[in-house]
Amino acid sequence: SAPVESRKQLIISNRAAFKMVDNSSDVFSLLKKVCSLQEERAYTYKLFEEGHKIYLSTAPNYDFATFRELVCEVTQEFKRISEGVMDIERRLRVDCGSQHLAGFVAALQEEEKAKLELVARLQLARQNILDNPDQHGYQDDIKDMKQRLNKVVERINEHLEELKYEMNDL
């Protein structure tokens, strides 16, 4: 029974050693997946913006049914991407013990949340300009939102750059 127990201990310690050796490749693949999800998110934003432009072109009798369908699809896609990013953040924190990188991923996700809120508000403001061309406040709102959106995008890009630097160090 003692040799069996010592073999079990050896197997367990080898697994732990393998996991420690393999941890950097796990971290690398998780960070690579974050970058891939960000590319998917950028593509989804592009579809969302194009769809909104088409929607605005149907003014004054907006084709809301088609746009609502697009919004539903885009929302599901953003949800899937966000859940993937949050899962990676959890895995970095819990499975890989990489609090530092998990923090970058969490910050990235928070900025993406802020970006989506600003994009939605910007789209509403653009529609308000079309619906109320004689009101001047919307133009200032749009300018302010664009500036805030640019700052959020800058912070997102900074987080992505930091993650890429970290990937190069692995």
DRENTORVO-446259 format. One record per atom (N, C-alpha, C): residue number from 1; chain; atom name; x, z, y. Coordinates in steps of 0.02 Angstrom, whole numbers, plus 50000, padded with zeros to 5 digits. Layout:
N
    i  ch  at      X      Z      Y
  NUM   A  CA      X      Z      Y
...
//
This chain:
170
    i  ch  at      X      Z      Y
    1   A   N  50041  50000  49940
    1   A  CA  50000  50000  50000
    1   A   C  50043  50000  50063
    2   A   N  50100  50033  50060
    2   A  CA  50145  50035  50119
    2   A   C  50171  49966  50137
    3   A   N  50191  49923  50087
    3   A  CA  50214  49856  50105
    3   A   C  50158  49815  50137
    4   A   N  50096  49824  50113
    4   A  CA  50039  49788  50141
    4   A   C  50029  49808  50214
    5   A   N  50032  49873  50227
    5   A  CA  50024  49898  50295
    5   A   C  50080  49872  50341
    6   A   N  50142  49872  50315
    6   A  CA  50196  49848  50358
    6   A   C  50189  49773  50371
    7   A   N  50163  49735  50322
    7   A  CA  50151  49663  50333
    7   A   C  50097  49653  50386
    8   A   N  50045  49695  50383
    8   A  CA  49991  49691  50433
    8   A   C  50019  49705  50503
    9   A   N  50061  49757  50508
    9   A  CA  50092  49773  50572
    9   A   C  50135  49716  50597
   10   A   N  50173  49685  50552
   10   A  CA  50216  49629  50571
   10   A   C  50174  49571  50597
   11   A   N  50119  49556  50562
   11   A  CA  50074  49502  50583
   11   A   C  50045  49518  50652
   12   A   N  50022  49580  50660
   12   A  CA  49993  49600  50725
   12   A   C  50045  49595  50780
   13   A   N  50106  49620  50768
   13   A  CA  50157  49618  50821
   13   A   C  50178  49546  50834
   14   A   N  50181  49503  50783
   14   A  CA  50197  49433  50794
   14   A   C  50144  49398  50836
   15   A   N  50081  49415  50822
   15   A  CA  50027  49386  50863
   15   A   C  50034  49407  50936
   16   A   N  50049  49471  50946
   16   A  CA  50058  49496  51015
   16   A   C  50117  49461  51048
   17   A   N  50171  49453  51012
   17   A  CA  50230  49419  51040
   17   A   C  50213  49346  51055
   18   A   N  50178  49314  51009
   18   A  CA  50158  49244  51021
   18   A   C  50114  49239  51082
   19   A   N  50067  49286  51088
   19   A  CA  50022  49285  51146
   19   A   C  50062  49294  51210
   20   A   N  50112  49337  51210
   20   A  CA  50153  49347  51270
   20   A   C  50192  49284  51287
   21   A   N  50220  49252  51236
   21   A  CA  50258  49191  51247
   21   A   C  50212  49135  51271
   22   A   N  50153  49133  51241
   22   A  CA  50105  49080  51255
   22   A   C  50067  49091  51320
   23   A   N  50073  49151  51349
   23   A  CA  50034  49168  51408
   23   A   C  50045  49121  51466
   24   A   N  50107  49100  51478
   24   A  CA  50120  49056  51535
   24   A   C  50087  48988  51526
   25   A   N  50085  48964  51463
   25   A  CA  50051  48900  51452
   25   A   C  49975  48909  51459
   26   A   N  49950  48968  51439
   26   A  CA  49879  48982  51449
   26   A   C  49863  48983  51524
   27   A   N  49904  49017  51562
   27   A  CA  49894  49022  51634
   27   A   C  49899  48952  51665
   28   A   N  49949  48914  51644
   28   A  CA  49957  48846  51670
   28   A   C  49895  48804  51656
   29   A   N  49870  48807  51594
   29   A  CA  49812  48766  51576
   29   A   C  49750  48789  51614
   30   A   N  49744  48854  51626
   30   A  CA  49687  48880  51665
   30   A   C  49690  48855  51737
   31   A   N  49750  48858  51766
   31   A  CA  49758  48834  51835
   31   A   C  49747  48759  51840
   32   A   N  49769  48723  51789
   32   A  CA  49757  48651  51787
   32   A   C  49682  48637  51784
   33   A   N  49646  48677  51746
   33   A  CA  49573  48669  51741
   33   A   C  49540  48683  51809
   34   A   N  49565  48732  51846
   34   A  CA  49539  48746  51913
   34   A   C  49547  48684  51957
   35   A   N  49605  48653  51954
   35   A  CA  49618  48593  51993
   35   A   C  49571  48537  51973
   36   A   N  49559  48530  51908
   36   A  CA  49514  48479  51883
   36   A   C  49442  48492  51907
   37   A   N  49421  48555  51904
   37   A  CA  49354  48573  51928
   37   A   C  49348  48560  52003
   38   A   N  49402  48572  52041
   38   A  CA  49401  48558  52113
   38   A   C  49392  48483  52126
   39   A   N  49424  48442  52085
   39   A  CA  49415  48369  52092
   39   A   C  49342  48350  52078
   40   A   N  49313  48381  52027
   40   A  CA  49242  48368  52013
   40   A   C  49198  48390  52071
   41   A   N  49216  48447  52100
   41   A  CA  49177  48473  52156
   41   A   C  49182  48426  52216
   42   A   N  49242  48399  52230
   42   A  CA  49251  48352  52285
   42   A   C  49209  48290  52274
   43   A   N  49208  48265  52213
   43   A  CA  49167  48206  52197
   43   A   C  49093  48221  52206
   44   A   N  49071  48281  52187
   44   A  CA  49001  48301  52195
   44   A   C  48983  48305  52269
   45   A   N  49029  48332  52309
   45   A  CA  49017  48333  52382
   45   A   C  49008  48263  52409
   46   A   N  49050  48217  52385
   46   A  CA  49046  48148  52408
   46   A   C  48978  48118  52392
   47   A   N  48954  48129  52331
   47   A  CA  48887  48105  52312
   47   A   C  48833  48137  52355
   48   A   N  48840  48201  52368
   48   A  CA  48792  48238  52408
   48   A   C  48789  48210  52479
   49   A   N  48847  48198  52509
   49   A  CA  48850  48170  52577
   49   A   C  48821  48099  52579
   50   A   N  48839  48058  52530
   50   A  CA  48813  47989  52528
   50   A   C  48737  47990  52520
   51   A   N  48712  48034  52476
   51   A  CA  48640  48040  52466
   51   A   C  48605  48063  52529
   52   A   N  48637  48108  52566
   52   A  CA  48606  48132  52628
   52   A   C  48604  48077  52681
   53   A   N  48657  48037  52685
   53   A  CA  48657  47980  52732
   53   A   C  48600  47932  52715
   54   A   N  48591  47918  52652
   54   A  CA  48536  47874  52631
   54   A   C  48469  47905  52649
   55   A   N  48463  47970  52636
   55   A  CA  48401  48006  52653
   55   A   C  48387  48000  52727
   56   A   N  48437  48012  52770
   56   A  CA  48427  48007  52842
   56   A   C  48409  47936  52863
   57   A   N  48432  47887  52827
   57   A  CA  48417  47817  52845
   57   A   C  48343  47800  52833
   58   A   N  48308  47844  52796
   58   A  CA  48236  47831  52783
   58   A   C  48192  47863  52837
   59   A   N  48222  47891  52890
   59   A  CA  48184  47922  52944
   59   A   C  48141  47869  52978
   60   A   N  48085  47885  53005
   60   A  CA  48054  47951  53012
   60   A   C  48012  47971  52951
   61   A   N  47999  47925  52906
   61   A  CA  47960  47941  52846
   61   A   C  48008  47954  52787
   62   A   N  48041  48010  52790
   62   A  CA  48094  48025  52742
   62   A   C  48071  48019  52669
   63   A   N  48117  47995  52627
   63   A  CA  48105  47992  52555
   63   A   C  48128  48058  52525
   64   A   N  48087  48110  52538
   64   A  CA  48106  48177  52518
   64   A   C  48109  48186  52443
   65   A   N  48065  48153  52406
   65   A  CA  48063  48162  52333
   65   A   C  48130  48141  52302
   66   A   N  48156  48085  52324
   66   A  CA  48220  48061  52296
   66   A   C  48277  48108  52317
   67   A   N  48276  48130  52380
   67   A  CA  48329  48175  52403
   67   A   C  48325  48242  52367
   68   A   N  48265  48267  52356
   68   A  CA  48256  48331  52321
   68   A   C  48284  48326  52250
   69   A   N  48274  48268  52218
   69   A  CA  48302  48258  52151
   69   A   C  48378  48260  52153
   70   A   N  48407  48227  52204
   70   A  CA  48480  48229  52212
   70   A   C  48504  48300  52224
   71   A   N  48470  48337  52267
   71   A  CA  48489  48406  52281
   71   A   C  48487  48448  52217
   72   A   N  48436  48437  52176
   72   A  CA  48431  48474  52113
   72   A   C  48491  48458  52068
   73   A   N  48507  48394  52061
   73   A  CA  48564  48374  52019
   73   A   C  48630  48401  52046
   74   A   N  48639  48397  52111
   74   A  CA  48700  48421  52143
   74   A   C  48705  48497  52134
   75   A   N  48650  48532  52143
   75   A  CA  48649  48604  52135
   75   A   C  48670  48624  52064
   76   A   N  48643  48589  52014
   76   A  CA  48662  48603  51945
   76   A   C  48737  48591  51934
   77   A   N  48762  48538  51963
   77   A  CA  48833  48522  51955
   77   A   C  48877  48574  51990
   78   A   N  48859  48594  52051
   78   A  CA  48896  48646  52085
   78   A   C  48894  48712  52046
   79   A   N  48836  48727  52017
   79   A  CA  48829  48788  51977
   79   A   C  48875  48786  51917
   80   A   N  48876  48730  51881
   80   A  CA  48919  48722  51823
   80   A   C  48993  48731  51842
   81   A   N  49012  48699  51897
   81   A  CA  49082  48703  51920
   81   A   C  49099  48775  51940
   82   A   N  49055  48806  51978
   82   A  CA  49067  48875  52000
   82   A   C  49072  48923  51941
   83   A   N  49029  48915  51892
   83   A  CA  49032  48958  51833
   83   A   C  49098  48947  51796
   84   A   N  49121  48885  51793
   84   A  CA  49186  48870  51762
   84   A   C  49243  48904  51799
   85   A   N  49242  48900  51865
   85   A  CA  49295  48930  51906
   85   A   C  49293  49006  51898
   86   A   N  49233  49035  51900
   86   A  CA  49227  49108  51893
   86   A   C  49249  49131  51824
   87   A   N  49236  49091  51772
   87   A  CA  49259  49108  51705
   87   A   C  49336  49107  51703
   88   A   N  49366  49057  51734
   88   A  CA  49439  49053  51736
   88   A   C  49467  49113  51774
   89   A   N  49436  49131  51829
   89   A  CA  49458  49190  51868
   89   A   C  49457  49252  51824
   90   A   N  49403  49261  51786
   90   A  CA  49397  49318  51741
   90   A   C  49451  49316  51687
   91   A   N  49462  49257  51658
   91   A  CA  49512  49251  51605
   91   A   C  49582  49264  51631
   92   A   N  49597  49241  51691
   92   A  CA  49662  49255  51721
   92   A   C  49671  49330  51731
   93   A   N  49618  49362  51754
   93   A  CA  49622  49434  51768
   93   A   C  49624  49475  51704
   94   A   N  49579  49461  51657
   94   A  CA  49571  49503  51598
   94   A   C  49617  49482  51541
   95   A   N  49615  49418  51522
   95   A  CA  49652  49395  51463
   95   A   C  49726  49386  51477
   96   A   N  49743  49362  51536
   96   A  CA  49813  49346  51552
   96   A   C  49847  49400  51594
   97   A   N  49808  49447  51620
   97   A  CA  49837  49500  51662
   97   A   C  49868  49475  51726
   98   A   N  49842  49420  51752
   98   A  CA  49870  49391  51812
   98   A   C  49823  49402  51872
   99   A   N  49826  49463  51898
   99   A  CA  49782  49483  51954
   99   A   C  49794  49439  52015
  100   A   N  49857  49424  52027
  100   A  CA  49878  49385  52086
  100   A   C  49844  49316  52085
  101   A   N  49849  49281  52029
  101   A  CA  49820  49214  52025
  101   A   C  49744  49218  52023
  102   A   N  49717  49268  51990
  102   A  CA  49645  49277  51988
  102   A   C  49618  49287  52060
  103   A   N  49657  49322  52100
  103   A  CA  49638  49332  52170
  103   A   C  49635  49267  52209
  104   A   N  49684  49223  52197
  104   A  CA  49682  49157  52230
  104   A   C  49620  49117  52209
  105   A   N  49605  49119  52145
  105   A  CA  49548  49082  52119
  105   A   C  49483  49111  52147
  106   A   N  49478  49177  52151
  106   A  CA  49418  49209  52179
  106   A   C  49411  49191  52253
  107   A   N  49466  49191  52290
  107   A  CA  49464  49173  52361
  107   A   C  49444  49100  52370
  108   A   N  49469  49057  52327
  108   A  CA  49450  48987  52328
  108   A   C  49375  48979  52318
  109   A   N  49348  49015  52269
  109   A  CA  49277  49011  52254
  109   A   C  49235  49036  52314
  110   A   N  49258  49089  52347
  110   A  CA  49222  49115  52405
  110   A   C  49221  49063  52462
  111   A   N  49278  49030  52472
  111   A  CA  49281  48979  52524
  111   A   C  49236  48920  52507
  112   A   N  49232  48903  52443
  112   A  CA  49188  48849  52422
  112   A   C  49115  48867  52433
  113   A   N  49098  48929  52424
  113   A  CA  49030  48953  52437
  113   A   C  49014  48944  52512
  114   A   N  49061  48965  52554
  114   A  CA  49053  48958  52626
  114   A   C  49047  48884  52645
  115   A   N  49087  48842  52613
  115   A  CA  49085  48770  52628
  115   A   C  49017  48741  52611
  116   A   N  48990  48758  52554
  116   A  CA  48925  48731  52534
  116   A   C  48870  48752  52582
  117   A   N  48872  48815  52604
  117   A  CA  48823  48839  52653
  117   A   C  48828  48800  52718
  118   A   N  48890  48789  52741
  118   A  CA  48900  48751  52803
  118   A   C  48878  48678  52796
  119   A   N  48893  48648  52739
  119   A  CA  48873  48578  52728
  119   A   C  48797  48572  52730
  120   A   N  48762  48619  52698
  120   A  CA  48688  48617  52698
  120   A   C  48661  48626  52769
  121   A   N  48690  48673  52807
  121   A  CA  48667  48684  52876
  121   A   C  48682  48624  52920
  122   A   N  48739  48593  52908
  122   A  CA  48758  48533  52946
  122   A   C  48709  48476  52932
  123   A   N  48689  48469  52869
  123   A  CA  48641  48417  52852
  123   A   C  48574  48429  52886
  124   A   N  48552  48491  52888
  124   A  CA  48489  48507  52923
  124   A   C  48495  48492  52997
  125   A   N  48551  48509  53027
  125   A  CA  48561  48496  53099
  125   A   C  48561  48421  53113
  126   A   N  48591  48381  53068
  126   A  CA  48590  48308  53077
  126   A   C  48519  48281  53074
  127   A   N  48479  48308  53029
  127   A  CA  48409  48286  53026
  127   A   C  48371  48308  53088
  128   A   N  48385  48368  53113
  128   A  CA  48352  48393  53173
  128   A   C  48366  48348  53233
  129   A   N  48427  48321  53238
  129   A  CA  48443  48275  53293
  129   A   C  48399  48213  53288
  130   A   N  48391  48186  53228
  130   A  CA  48348  48127  53220
  130   A   C  48276  48142  53237
  131   A   N  48253  48201  53216
  131   A  CA  48183  48219  53227
  131   A   C  48168  48240  53299
  132   A   N  48218  48265  53334
  132   A  CA  48210  48290  53402
  132   A   C  48266  48264  53447
  133   A   N  48266  48199  53460
  133   A  CA  48322  48169  53498
  133   A   C  48329  48195  53569
  134   A   N  48276  48223  53597
  134   A  CA  48278  48246  53666
  134   A   C  48305  48317  53673
  135   A   N  48315  48352  53618
  135   A  CA  48343  48420  53621
  135   A   C  48418  48417  53613
  136   A   N  48453  48449  53660
  136   A  CA  48526  48442  53663
  136   A   C  48564  48495  53623
  137   A   N  48534  48550  53605
  137   A  CA  48569  48604  53571
  137   A   C  48596  48586  53503
  138   A   N  48564  48538  53470
  138   A  CA  48585  48520  53402
  138   A   C  48655  48489  53402
  139   A   N  48671  48451  53453
  139   A  CA  48736  48419  53458
  139   A   C  48791  48473  53459
  140   A   N  48780  48525  53499
  140   A  CA  48829  48580  53502
  140   A   C  48834  48616  53435
  141   A   N  48776  48626  53403
  141   A  CA  48775  48658  53337
  141   A   C  48817  48618  53287
  142   A   N  48808  48553  53288
  142   A  CA  48845  48510  53242
  142   A   C  48920  48514  53255
  143   A   N  48938  48512  53319
  143   A  CA  49009  48516  53337
  143   A   C  49039  48582  53312
  144   A   N  49003  48637  53323
  144   A  CA  49026  48703  53301
  144   A   C  49032  48706  53225
  145   A   N  48981  48680  53190
  145   A  CA  48983  48682  53117
  145   A   C  49039  48639  53088
  146   A   N  49052  48582  53120
  146   A  CA  49107  48539  53097
  146   A   C  49174  48574  53104
  147   A   N  49183  48610  53160
  147   A  CA  49245  48647  53170
  147   A   C  49252  48702  53118
  148   A   N  49198  48738  53106
  148   A  CA  49200  48792  53055
  148   A   C  49212  48763  52986
  149   A   N  49181  48706  52972
  149   A  CA  49190  48673  52907
  149   A   C  49262  48651  52898
  150   A   N  49292  48624  52951
  150   A  CA  49362  48603  52947
  150   A   C  49408  48662  52932
  151   A   N  49393  48720  52962
  151   A  CA  49434  48780  52949
  151   A   C  49426  48803  52877
  152   A   N  49365  48800  52851
  152   A  CA  49353  48820  52782
  152   A   C  49391  48772  52735
  153   A   N  49387  48708  52749
  153   A  CA  49422  48658  52708
  153   A   C  49498  48670  52711
  154   A   N  49524  48687  52769
  154   A  CA  49596  48704  52775
  154   A   C  49614  48762  52730
  155   A   N  49572  48814  52730
  155   A  CA  49586  48873  52688
  155   A   C  49581  48855  52614
  156   A   N  49533  48813  52596
  156   A  CA  49527  48790  52526
  156   A   C  49591  48754  52506
  157   A   N  49614  48709  52549
  157   A  CA  49675  48671  52534
  157   A   C  49736  48717  52529
  158   A   N  49738  48768  52571
  158   A  CA  49793  48816  52566
  158   A   C  49793  48853  52499
  159   A   N  49733  48873  52477
  159   A  CA  49727  48907  52412
  159   A   C  49749  48859  52356
  160   A   N  49728  48797  52360
  160   A  CA  49748  48748  52308
  160   A   C  49823  48737  52309
  161   A   N  49853  48732  52368
  161   A  CA  49925  48724  52372
  161   A   C  49961  48784  52340
  162   A   N  49936  48843  52355
  162   A  CA  49967  48903  52326
  162   A   C  49962  48902  52250
  163   A   N  49904  48882  52224
  163   A  CA  49897  48877  52151
  163   A   C  49945  48826  52122
  164   A   N  49954  48770  52157
  164   A  CA  50001  48719  52132
  164   A   C  50073  48744  52133
  165   A   N  50091  48782  52185
  165   A  CA  50158  48812  52186
  165   A   C  50167  48859  52127
  166   A   N  50115  48899  52114
  166   A  CA  50118  48945  52057
  166   A   C  50125  48907  51992
  167   A   N  50090  48851  51986
  167   A  CA  50094  48811  51925
  167   A   C  50165  48784  51916
  168   A   N  50197  48764  51970
  168   A  CA  50266  48739  51966
  168   A   C  50315  48792  51943
  169   A   N  50298  48856  51958
  169   A  CA  50342  48911  51938
  169   A   C  50333  48932  51866
  170   A   N  50280  48908  51833
  170   A  CA  50268  48927  51763
  170   A   C  50310  48887  51715
//
